[in-house]
Amino acid sequence: MASSGSFNTTGYQGRYLTFSWSVASQSIANNTTTISWTLKGAGNAQSSWYRSGNFKVVINGSTVYSSSTRIQLYDGTLVASGNYTMTHDTAGNKTFSASAEAGIYTVAVNCSGSGSFTLPQIARAATITAAPNFTDIQNPTINYQNAAGNSVTTLQACISLTGS
C-alpha cells in the first residue's frame, strides 16, 4: 500500500514525462480515496525543449486529460494536474492503474508509460464478535470490533426474533 507513487514514460533524446500522484484525502463514510496527480516534463535532453503535444492521461480506466495543443516541453514543465476520486471495494481495498502518453518532438505519440498502485486500505464496517441470547427481562449485550476506529461515533444494531 502506498500514499504516493510515480512512473516515467519512454523518451525522445533524453526528454520524457513523469506522472506523479499522492493521496489527497480518504473518506471512510464514502469508501473513497481522492488522489492529486501531475504530469511533468523531465530528463536531461540534447535540447533545452522539444515541441510536444497529443498528451493523454488515463487513471483507473478513465481519461482525465487529453490535449493536442503543442507546447514547449522543458525539464520540469507542468503539462497537466488534477484530482481523481476512486471507490474502494467492500473490504476497503483499491488497486488502480495509470498511463500517460505524448508526442515529444513528433506529432504522433512516441512516448508512453504506465504503472499500477495499491492505495491505503479504508477501514470498513464494524464486526459483531459476540451477541449472547437474553430473555425479555435481561438487558441485551453486543460485543463488536470497530474497523473504522474512532472516526465512527455511532453503531446501529437490530434485535430480531427471527434473526433476519
Helices and strands as residue ranges (DSSP letters): E 4-8, E 16-27, E 32-42, E 50-59, E 62-67, E 71-73, E 78-87, E 95-104, E 111-118, E 127-130, E 143-145, G 149-151
